[in-house]
Structures are given as C-alpha cells and as structure tokens.
Amino acid sequence: MALRQQFSQKLEQRLSPQQIQLMKLLQVPTMELDQRIKQEIEENPALEEGKELEDDDFSNEDSFEEGDGEEFDISDYLDDDVADYKTKSSNHSKDDDDKVIPFSGGHTFREKLSEQLQLIRLDDTQKIIASILIGNLDEAGYLSRDIEAIVDDLAFSMNIQTTEEEVIEVLNMLQDLDPAGIGARDLQECLLIQINRKQDGNISRYTAKKILENHFQEFTKKHYDKISKKLEINDEDLKEAIKEILKLNPKPGGSSKGASKNFQQIIPDFIISENEGRLELLLNSRNAPELRISKEYETMLRSYSEGAKTSKSEKDAVTFVRQKLDNAKWFIDAIRQRQHTLLMTMTAIMQYQEAYFITGDETKLKPMILKDIADIVNLDISTVSRVANSKFVQTHFGIYSLKYFFSESLSTESGEEVSTREVKKILSDAVDAENKKSPLTDEKLMNLLRDRGYNIARRTVAKYREQLNIPVARMRKEL
C-alpha cells in the first residue's frame, strides 16, 4: 500500500488550560480550596492575598523602588545554571534529636499486650510465638490467620520448629490478657472468653454462656423460640441472658483505638437562613478569598518592556514575569468564576426545594436530578455534578451534603410525582414505631405504603430498606 499525503479539515472541541483549571476548582470543597490557594501563592509570586489596591497607592515606579518593602530581584527566580540539587539543603545532623509533637497519644492494644507479656513467665521460643501472634491480630483484635499457617511462618522465616498445640498454648495465654476477648479466632470465641470471666454464680450469665456455647447460630438469627424450648426457660429469663450477651464487646481491639480516630470536620460551603418565610443564601467567606495581582510584578514588566532587551537573560526575565502575571490573572478569574457558578447552582437548588428548606420536613423534598438543575442554570450536567460533589450546606435544621437533595421520582396512585426520599422517610418512621416483638415484614410495609397511595412492589421496599441500613424483620425482633 503506497503512502499518500492529503489535506483535510475537521472541527474539534478542546478545553483550554483555563477551563480545565476551573473544572478542577469547582469540585474541591472549602477546606481543600484553602490549601489550593496557599499552594498557588507559594508557586506564583505574582499572586497575593488581599484587596485590589488603588492606582494611587502605586502612582509611579519611584514609590515602588523607595518603599519600605525589600526590593524584588528577578535573578532569585531565574538561574538556569544552578542544578536542582544545589538548591536543596539538609541542616540536620544525624545526631540531632528529631523532636516531633505527636498528633495523638496513648498505646495501641498490641503495645498493651506486649507490656502484659513481660509479667508472664515464657521461654524464648514462646516469646517469639507470642510476638508473631500479636503481630497477626487485626484491628478488631481477632486472629484471622490459621494456626497451621503461623506454624509454617515460624519454620520458614524464623527457623523455629513448633507444633500447632504449642502455638495454641501460647494463644490461650494471650487470651487471658486484657482487654477480654483479645486473640479470639471468631466472634463466638470472643464472646465466650468474655462471658467466662463473668461467671460468678449469676443464673443469667450462666444461661448466656450456654446460649453462646450451644445455640450460637440460633442466637445470631434471633430464633428465640428454639432457644427457649431447648434450654427450657421462659421469655423473661431469655431476655435477661440476652442482655448479658449484649453487654459484651464484639471488637475488643477496636475499644483501644476509639480515642485515636480521625474525625473529619465539615465546613459548610453555603449557609441558608430563613427570615420571615424568605430564604437567604450566603457563600462561605472561604469560598470568596480576596486575591490580587502583585503591583511589583506589573511595575517590573513595564520597566522590562520599556527597556531594550539585548541579552538572553533579559528576554527570559520578560517571559518569566509575563507568564507569572498571566497565571495569576487566570487563577483569580477561575476563583471568581467558581464563586459565580457555586452561587448560581445553589440558588437553583434552594428555589427548587424551597418548601423543604423552610420547613425541614423530608416529605417536602421534590424529586430532583442533576438534569433539572442543569436546565435551570444552563450548564452541563457534569458541571452541576462537580458543584454537588463534596459540598455541604448549613441550614437551621442541620448540615447536609448537596447530594442529599437529589433523588429519583415515584408516581402515586393519583399520578403525583414524589421523591423517593419521602417514601424512605415514611418507611423509616414506620420501622421506628413498630412493635419490636412483632416487627413489620416487607409485605406489611408494602401494604402500609399502598394504603398511603404509594404503589410500589415488595422488592422495591426491600431495596429502600437496605439503602436505609434497616435489617429484615426477623433481625429486628426483640423480646
């Protein structure tokens, strides 16, 4: 096949660097925006924080040169002859103490187990086995690996020949340590370790032990009738025994790390307030930072442009300054466009869901999808999606994610379109108000919704129930 050259014309749509920058800024929440602005200011000296200065403040170039501020030197930024590694330094000696303030203190359950092991008389082999066992515990405190696999690890990695019986012997010693239930291989063993420590002649605790030992499957599936018949006890005695089981900790390792969890602080991007039946929308001030172009850079570019550029370094200086100024202007424009898009989109959502934002009643939520808002604000659906992503709004009844207000529609018997959120709210309220001794099945919930005019199938009820993290009726049963 011979090669040929030919001319052709075609239309292509491509995003400019400025548009790409705007799309990236749109989807970041308030906290990340702060970091993004600080990073841009550090990388671009032509960008500054603060209000735009009047021209009178910089009436001529002499005021800049004779000012109190330190004179700016472009050579600090242009030096192609210096390698990158020469600009980095390490001012710390190997012998210096690296004093770092930790974010959180305390000990992990593994460290506590190691400390308690010092009080037990173990030979060298048992100490190594105990260390390996502690290292294999998961975050909940369970030993999820098989004993056989641990024996093989000791043989291949530590060159220690041992048996499963010896490893189980050391594991039993670990299970005698605190917190109770640590080192268990499954939930049943974990609960049994804890209930065995509580045996003090109390009949309810003894019954709880028998339930965990012999009727654990029935207990997990809440087949209380079968347990009562096999143990020959009444409902009141069974109820007291189950109370003792519910006091046990199913995750003994997790109790030690509860205080060290990182809790993410939510900072709302929007604030909606209600004043005499009228809604008012405010943008978080962090989403509207005051940025400006450096007058020093503008003056510098003017002086370079007016002078004769003969050397390569002077031409590079002009290019550098102009590039930094352009980048600063693009960034400021992108931030302003972000503010405008956020306000415009949130205003459309607020007006669309006005009844909900005034009352706070979930049943007032209208069915709303991204396309509904996109059509109102004349933006692409992907742009509205970026605005709704990771954004929160503060109302007089709580802080909510913007995605919370988007839901699909459902037709009632009268033909009215309602939000699926409304149906889920009715479903949740019905489960909360049910008799726990005889909880509502999906069939009964379906009939309840149909009586209210919501004609939905039982499988749809099951889907909504799972989305609300509500277990099946049998698992909600209580004595």
N, C-alpha and C positions, 0 to 999 in steps of 0.2 A: 504493500500500500504506500503510495507516494505521499510525501509531506507537502501540505499546501498552506499558504497564508491567506487570510481573508479578513475583511473589516466587518464588524457587526456592532449594532447599538442595542443596549438594553438598559432598563430602568432598575435601580436598586435602592432600597431604603436602608440606610445605616444610621446608627446612633452616634452622635458626636460625643467627644470626651465629656463635655459639659452635661449632656443628657444622662450619660452613664453615671456621672458623679451625683446628679440629682436623684436618680433611681436608688443608688446606694444609701444616700442620706435619708430618703423617705422611709425606709424600712427599719432604721435604727431607733430604739427608744430613747427617752430623755437621758438616762444615765450614760449610755454609750455615746450620745451626741456630745456630752461634755468632754469625754475623752478624745473624741474625734477632732473637736475644735482645738483642744490643747496640743494634740499631735500636729495639726496643720500649722499652728502658730510657731511651734518649735522648728518645723521644717522650712517654713517660709517667713523670713524676717520682714518681708514687705507687708505682712498681715499683723494687725494689732487689735487689742481689745479696747473698747471704749467708744464713746460717741464720736460721730464725724466732726472734725474740727473746722471752725470757720476759717475763711481765707485770711481774715485779719490777723489770726494767730501766726500765720506764716506769710507775712506781707512781702518779704524778699529773701533772697538767698543768704544775705548777711546775718539775718536773725537766726538762721539755722546754724551758721558757722560759728557765731559768737554766743550761742546759747549755753545754758548750764550743762546740757547733756554731753556725753562723751562723743567725740567726732567719729563718724562711721567710716570704716576703711573697707573698700571692696576687695582688697587683697586678702582679707580674712576669709573670703569665700572662694576666691579663685587662686589656686596654686596647683596647677596640673603636674608640677614636677615632684610633688611630695606624695609618696606612696601611702596607701591607706593605713598600713600597719604602723607608720610613724606617727599618725595622729592619735593612736591609742596608747594608753599608759596603764601600768599597774603599780599603784603606790603602796601596796600592802606587802609586807614581808610574810614569809611562810610561818615565822614565829609569832606574828601578831595574833592577838585574840580576836576572833570574829564574833563580836558581841551583837547578837540579834535578839530582838524582843519578840517572843512567840505571840501568835495571834490568840492562842488558847492554851490553857494549861491542863493539868490532870494526867492521869495514866490510863492507858488502854487496858482492856481486860486481859490481854496477853501479858502485859507487863506485870499486872497484879498476880497472875498465875505463876509467873517466873519468880516473883518475890516469895510467894507462899511455898514454892517448891524447896526453897532454902531451909524450910523448917521440917522437911521430911527427910528421913534417912534413906538415901538412894545410893546405889553403887554407880560407877562411871557409865556403864552401859545403860542403866535405867535413866540416868540424867540425859543422855543423848536421845534416848527414845522419847522421853517426856518433852524435850525441846522440839523434836520433829513433830510430835502430836500437836503441840501448841501452835506451831507454825502452819499446820494444816487445818486449823479451825477457821470457819468462815466468819463473816461479820456478825452473824446471829449467835455464834458460839457453838455451832454444830460441827461434828467431824463427818464431813460428807464423803471422804475417801474410804475405800475398802481397807480393812486391816491387812489383807494379803498384799495390796499394792504398797502399803507402807513398809511391810517386811522386805519386799523386793527393793525399795528405795534404800533402805538401810544396808542391804547387802551390796548393791551396785555403787552407790555414791559414798557411803561411809565405811564400807568393808566390815560391817558388823553382822555377824551371823546370829539371827534370833528366830523365834517362832511366834506364831500368832497368839499363843497362850501368854507368852511373856509380854507382848505388846498390850494385850487386853488387861493384864495385871497392872501395868503402869497406867493405862487409861482409866481403870477403876480408881486408882489413887487420885488422878486429876478430877474425876467426877465427885470426889469427896471435898474438893476445894470450893471456894466461893468465887463467883455467885453460883447459887444452887442451880443445877441443870446444865452447867457448862460441860462440854465434851460429849454430849449425847449424840447418838447416831441418827435419831429421828425424833419426831415430836412426842410420840408415845413414851420413849425412854426419858426424854427431857422432863415431861410432866411427872413420871413415876419417881424420878430422882428427887424432885421437889416434894411430892406428897409423902414419900417415905421418911423424909426428915421431919415431917409434921406429925407423925404418928405418936399420939400421947394418950391413947385410950378414948378419944372422941369418936363416937359412932359415925358421925357424918364424914369425917376424914377417912375412917376405915372403909366406909361404903364407897367413897370417892376412889380409894386405892383399888378396890375390887372392880369398879367400873373401868378404870384405866387398864387394869391387868387383863380382864377377861371380856370386856364388852366395848373396846375402844372404837371399833367400826360402827357399832350401833350408836355410840355417843356422837361421833363426828357427823353421822347422817340424821341425828336427832330422832331416832326411833325409840322414844322414851317408853312407849308401851311394852316393847320387847324387853327392855332393861328391867322394868318393874316386875314383869312376870318371872323372869329368870332369877332375879335377886329376891323375889317375894317381899317387896317393900311397897308402901303406898306412895302417892304422888308427893306428899309433903316431905317424906324422908328423901325421896329422889331429888326434890328441889333443893334441899339443904346440901346434899352431896355435890350437886352440880355447882352450887355457889362456891364451894371449896375449890373445885377444879378451876372455875373462872378466876379465882384469886391468883393462880399460878402464872408464871411468866413464860410465854412460848418462845421468847427470844432473849435468853439470859445475857448473851454478848451484847445485844443492842442496848441494854439498860445502861451500860458503861459509857456508851458513845453518844447518849442523848444530848448531853450538855455541850458537846463539841460540834453539833450540826451547824452548817452554814445556812442561815435563813436569809433569803433574798428580800431586800427591801423594795417595795413597789412605790415608785414615784409617778403619780398620775400625769399624763401628758395634757389632759384637758380638765377643766373644772366647770361643771354645770350647776348653777344655783337657781332656785325657784323663788320668785319675788312677786307675790300677789297674783299668782296664776300665770305669770310670764317667765319664760326660761331665758337665762343669760349664760352665754358661753365665753369662757376665758381660756386662753392658751397659757400653759405653764411658762413662766418667765425664762426658764432654762431653754425652752424651745425658741426663744426670741433673743439670742445674745446680741450685744452691741459690738459690731466689728467695723473696722475702718482700714483704709489704705494708709500705709506709712508715708507721711509727708517727706520724710527724709529720703525715701526712695524716689518719690516723684521729683524732688529737687535734684537728686543725683542724676536721674535720667535726663532731665532738662539740661544740666550742665554738660553731661557727656554728649548729648545730641548737638549742642551749640558749638562745641569744640571740634577741632579737626582730628579725626580718628586715623592715625597713621600706623600705629603699631597693632600687632595681632592681639596683644593683651587688652588694649583699649576697646577694640571691636568685640572681644569676648566679654568685656565688662558691660558694654551696652546690651549685648544679647542676654546676659545673665540678669541684669536689672529689669529689662523689659519682660523677660519670662516670669520672673517672680511677681511683678506687678500684674501681669495677665492672670496668673494663677490665683492671686489674691482676689482680684475682681470676680473671677469665675466662682470662687468659693463663696464669697459674700452673696452673689446673685443666686447661687444654689441654695444657700441658707434661707434667703428671703422667699424664694420660690417654694421651698419646703414649708415655711410658715403659712403661706397663702394656700397651698394645697391641703395641708392639715386642717386649717380652719374651714375651708370650703367643704371638705368631705365630712367633717364632724358636724357642721351646721346642717347638712343634708340629713345625716343620721338622726340628729336631735329633732328636727322638724318631722321626720318620718315617724319617729317613735315618741312624739310629743306627749301622748296620753300616758305612756309608761313613765317618762321622766318626771312628770308632775306628780303622779300617784305612787310610783314604785311598785305597783301591782303587776306581777308577772303575767297575769291573764290579759293585761292590756297590750302586751307585745304583739305587734303585727308581724306576719310573715315577711321576711326581708332577705334578699340575696344580694350578692355583690353587684349584679347587673342593674338592680333597681337604683342603687346609689350612683353607679357609673352613668346611667342615663340622665340622672338629675344634674350632676356636676359636669357632664360632657367630658369625661375622662375614660381611659381604657380600664377594663376590669382588673388588669394586672396592677395598675397604679392604685386603685382602691384597695386591692388586696395588700399591697405594700404599706399603705397607710394603716390598715387594720391590724397588721402584724405587730405583735409585741407592744401594742399601745393600750393605755388604760385611761379611764375617765372617772373622775370623782364626782359623786352625786350626794344629795343629802341623805341617801339611804345606803351608801356604801361605795366601794371602788370596784369597778368591773372592767374586764377586758372588752375591747371593741368587738371581738369575735363573738362575744356572748349575745349581742343583739341581732346577729344574723341567724336565721332559721328558715326551714322549709315551710311550705303551706300545707294545710289539710282542710278538706271540704267537709262541712257539717251537713246534716240532713236537709237543712234549709238552703243549702248552696253557698253559705257564707265561707269565705276563706279565713282560716285562723292559723296561728303559728303553732308549730309542734311544741314549742316551749310552753304554751298554755296547756296542752294536753299532758305534758310531763309534770307540770305543777300540780294538776288535778290528781295525777297518778301518785305523786309523792305524798300529797296530803291524805289520800285515801289509805295508803300504806301506814302512815304515821298514826292514823285514827283507828286502825283495825284492831280487832280483838286478837292479841298475840297467842291466845290459847287455840284460836281457830283462824289463822291468817287467811287473807283473800288469795285465791288462786288466780292464775292468769285468765281463766274463763270467767271468774266472777268480776275481775277488774274490767274485762272487755264488756260485760253486761252493764256494769256501772257507768262506763263511758258512753255506751249506746243509749242508756236512759237519759243522759245529758245531751244527746244529739250528735255525739262523735262516733260516726260509723266506721270503726277500724277493726281489723282482723286480730285474732288472738296472737298470731306470730308477730304482729306489729307491736302489740302490748308487751310481748316478751322482749322485743328489740329495745323499746324505750326503757323498760325496767332494767335491762343490762347496762344501757347507757347511763342510767342513774345510779349504778352500782348497788341495786337492790337485789338481794338473793331470792331464790324461789320460795314459795310459801312454806314448804317443809322446813327450810333452814331458818325461817323467821319465827318458828313456833317456840313458845315459852310455856313453862309450867305455871 
